[in-house]
């Protein structure tokens, strides 16, 4: 196996979903390729960080009123069972239903985290390969708004809150819409310290509520992500979109550009 064969399999490899022979091929490649080992380690840390973020996000916890109502219902069922001789099997079925509901919630969190991670990887690859290795040519934001997501048209005129950061000019040099790995992005390219910085905006339907652990960008908050493929990443969200800021610049620079773009981007999307 070569690097180009192994890297698309990284998520499945970490989830132990590959066939035995494919798994052995990946392991053999990793034994001799330090670059792929480093990328896999970064993905492993990213998955752990995302999982931790979801596990510690209070907005995804069961609401107190739901827990209170559930407790009251179970207690009432137990008392009723004592009065009318509710069988042990019926009680176990009730408990199993509660356990199944909790399991579904946990599985949903894990699915949302994986979806958001996959979207981030698509954004990073879009930054790396646009427009050289895209499956289709980029289109204007106006055309993307007409064909895919009307809100993307609002990004045609959005500008950063400042034109200079830490003594260096910050300016937009390109805007278009492109697709990578099946994900459709609005791609705004800025130049900062003579290096390109991509702001890649996508509708977050695929990642569901996975976006809610990200900071509320209307106040300029951005969330850092672990470096991926040698690139630094930050993210922010709107009401139904998520944006990834990607560059080879230092993490502090990437986050600074993200803060300069977060408010204007999310306000434009909200008003579209």
C-alpha positions in Angstrom: 0.0 0.0 0.0 1.1 3.6 -0.7 0.2 6.8 1.2 -2.6 7.6 -1.2 -4.2 4.2 -0.5 -3.8 4.4 3.3 -5.0 7.9 4.1 -8.6 7.5 3.0 -8.8 4.4 5.2 -7.6 6.2 8.4 -11.0 6.6 10.0 -12.1 3.0 9.2 -8.7 1.7 10.5 -9.0 3.5 13.8 -12.6 2.2 14.1 -11.4 -1.4 13.3 -13.9 -1.6 10.4 -11.4 -2.9 7.8 -11.2 -6.4 6.5 -8.3 -8.4 8.0 -6.2 -8.3 4.8 -6.7 -4.6 4.4 -5.9 -4.0 8.1 -2.7 -5.9 7.7 -1.7 -3.9 4.6 -2.3 -0.6 6.5 -0.2 -1.9 9.5 2.6 -2.9 7.2 2.6 0.6 5.5 2.5 2.4 8.9 5.6 0.4 10.0 7.7 2.0 7.2 6.0 5.4 6.8 6.5 8.0 9.5 4.3 10.6 7.7 1.2 8.4 7.7 1.9 7.3 11.3 2.0 11.0 12.3 -1.2 11.7 10.4 -2.9 8.7 12.0 -1.8 9.9 15.4 -3.2 13.3 14.8 -6.5 11.8 13.7 -6.5 9.7 16.8 -6.0 12.7 19.0 -8.6 14.7 17.1 -11.2 11.9 17.6 -10.3 11.8 21.3 -10.6 15.6 21.6 -13.9 15.6 19.7 -15.3 12.7 21.8 -14.3 14.5 25.0 -15.9 17.8 23.8 -19.2 16.0 23.2 -19.0 14.1 26.5 -18.5 17.3 28.4 -21.1 19.4 26.5 -23.9 20.2 28.9 -26.2 21.3 26.1 -26.4 17.7 24.9 -27.3 16.3 28.4 -30.9 15.3 29.1 -33.0 18.2 30.3 -33.7 18.3 34.0 -37.4 18.4 33.4 -37.1 15.2 31.3 -35.1 13.4 34.0 -37.6 14.6 36.7 -40.6 13.4 34.6 -38.8 10.1 33.8 -38.1 9.5 37.5 -41.7 10.3 38.5 -43.0 8.0 35.8 -40.8 5.1 36.8 -41.6 5.5 40.4 -45.3 5.6 39.6 -45.0 2.5 37.5 -43.2 0.8 40.3 -45.9 1.7 42.9 -48.6 0.7 40.4 -46.8 -2.6 39.9 -46.7 -3.3 43.6 -50.4 -2.7 43.8 -51.5 -4.8 40.8 -48.7 -7.3 40.8 -46.8 -6.0 37.9 -44.6 -8.9 36.7 -40.9 -8.8 36.8 -40.7 -9.2 33.1 -42.8 -6.1 32.5 -40.5 -4.1 34.8 -37.4 -5.3 33.1 -38.9 -4.4 29.7 -39.5 -0.8 31.0 -35.9 -0.6 32.3 -34.6 -1.9 29.0 -36.5 0.8 27.1 -34.9 3.4 29.2 -31.5 1.8 28.7 -32.1 1.6 24.9 -33.0 5.3 24.8 -29.8 6.2 26.6 -27.8 4.0 24.3 -29.4 5.7 21.3 -28.4 9.1 22.7 -24.8 7.9 23.2 -24.6 6.5 19.7 -26.0 9.7 18.3 -23.3 11.7 20.0 -20.6 9.4 18.6 -22.1 9.6 15.1 -22.3 13.4 15.2 -18.7 13.6 16.3 -17.5 11.4 13.5 -19.5 13.4 11.0 -18.0 16.7 12.1 -14.5 15.2 12.0 -15.1 13.9 8.5 -16.3 17.3 7.4 -13.2 18.9 8.9 -11.0 16.5 7.0 -12.8 17.3 3.7 -12.2 21.0 4.5 -8.5 20.5 5.1 -8.1 18.5 1.9 -10.1 21.2 0.0 -7.6 23.8 1.2 -4.7 21.6 0.1 -5.9 20.5 -3.3 -8.2 23.3 -4.5 -8.4 23.8 -7.5 -5.8 21.3 -8.7 -7.4 18.0 -7.7 -11.1 18.7 -7.4 -13.6 16.4 -9.0 -15.4 19.4 -10.6 -14.4 22.9 -11.4 -15.1 25.6 -8.8 -18.2 27.8 -9.4 -19.2 31.3 -8.3 -20.9 31.7 -5.0 -23.9 33.1 -6.9 -24.2 29.9 -8.9 -23.8 27.8 -5.7 -26.5 29.8 -4.0 -28.8 29.1 -6.9 -28.1 25.4 -7.1 -27.3 24.3 -3.6 -27.7 26.7 -0.6 -29.1 30.2 -1.0 -27.2 31.4 2.1 -23.8 30.9 0.3 -24.6 33.9 -1.9 -24.3 36.1 1.2 -20.6 35.5 1.3 -20.0 37.3 -2.0 -19.5 40.6 -0.2 -18.4 39.6 3.3 -15.2 41.1 4.6 -13.0 40.6 7.7 -13.6 43.0 10.6 -10.0 44.3 10.2 -7.6 44.8 7.3 -4.5 44.4 9.4 -3.5 41.9 12.2 -0.3 42.2 14.2 1.1 44.6 11.6 0.4 42.4 8.6 -2.2 43.0 6.0 -5.2 40.7 5.9 -7.3 40.7 2.7 -9.5 38.4 0.7 -8.1 37.3 -2.7 -10.6 34.7 -3.9 -14.2 33.6 -3.4 -15.9 30.6 -5.0 -17.7 27.4 -4.2 -16.1 24.0 -4.6 -16.7 20.4 -3.6 -14.3 17.8 -2.1 -15.1 14.2 -1.0 -18.8 14.9 -1.6 -18.9 18.0 0.6 -20.0 21.4 -0.8 -18.1 24.4 0.5 -18.1 28.1 0.1 -14.4 28.8 -0.1 -13.1 32.3 0.9 -9.3 32.6 0.5 -7.4 35.3 2.4 -3.8 36.3 2.2 -2.0 36.9 5.6 1.7 37.1 6.1 2.1 36.2 2.4 0.4 32.8 3.1 -3.1 31.7 2.0 -5.8 31.1 4.6 -9.0 29.3 3.7 -12.3 29.8 5.3 -14.5 26.9 4.2 -18.2 27.1 5.0 -20.6 24.1 4.7 -24.1 23.4 5.7 -24.0 21.4 8.8 -26.9 19.0 8.1 -24.5 16.0 7.8 -22.9 16.6 11.2 -26.2 17.4 12.9 -25.9 18.8 16.4 -22.2 18.0 16.2 -21.6 21.7 15.6 -23.0 22.8 18.9 -19.8 22.3 20.9 -18.1 25.0 18.7 -18.1 28.5 20.0 -20.9 30.9 19.1 -19.2 32.8 16.3 -21.4 35.9 16.4 -19.1 37.2 19.2 -15.9 36.3 17.4 -15.3 33.0 19.3 -13.4 30.3 17.4 -12.5 26.8 18.5 -9.0 25.4 17.9 -8.6 21.9 16.4 -5.5 19.6 16.4 -3.1 20.1 13.5 -4.0 17.9 10.5 -1.6 17.0 7.6 0.8 19.7 8.8 -2.0 22.4 8.7 -3.5 24.3 11.5 -7.3 24.4 11.9 -9.9 26.5 13.8 -13.6 26.4 13.5 -16.8 28.4 14.3 -20.5 27.9 13.7 -23.6 29.7 12.6 -27.2 28.5 13.2 -26.9 25.9 10.5 -23.5 26.2 9.0 -20.0 25.3 10.2 -16.8 27.1 9.0 -13.2 25.7 9.2 -10.2 28.1 9.0 -7.2 26.2 7.5 -3.6 27.4 6.9 0.0 26.4 7.2 0.4 29.5 9.4 0.9 29.2 13.1 -2.2 28.2 15.2 -2.4 31.6 16.8 -2.5 33.3 13.4 -5.2 30.9 12.1 -7.3 31.6 15.2 -6.8 35.4 14.7 -8.0 35.2 11.1 -10.9 33.1 12.3 -11.9 35.8 14.8 -11.7 38.4 12.1 -14.0 36.4 9.8 -16.4 34.7 12.3 -18.7 37.6 13.1 -19.1 38.8 9.5 -19.6 35.3 8.1 -22.2 34.2 10.6 -24.1 37.5 10.4 -24.2 37.3 6.6 -25.5 33.7 6.7 -28.1 34.5 9.3 -29.4 37.4 7.2 -29.5 35.5 3.9 
